[in-house]
């Protein structure tokens, strides 16, 4: 190339020169930056311990609300599932009896979800 673009070898020479002399940070700059960053961090309320630390670790009140909602829904679906879902709690506790169908009958059952062979 004859225009004023730098070719690859000249560019590589410039990169090698830059790698040979990396920029140096002034003394104490990193310590001052870290001290400023630590001073700007919010104070941790979880340091006091107790139940407030648990709530803070779980995401505060919004996190606790989601956890309680998911727990209640999971419990409800486990105890009284909709008609389309299997009753796993009843099966585990032995309240509901299960049976096995003959494989050759054409209807296969898996956890209460029936699949008929066409």
Buried (B, 14 or more C-beta within 10 A) or exposed (E): EEEEEEEEEEEEEEEEEEEEEEEEEEEEEEEEEEEEEEEEEEEEEEEEEEEEBEBBEEEEEEEBEEEEEEEEEEEEEBEEBEEEEBBBBBBEEEEEEEEEEEEEEEEEBEEBEEEEEE
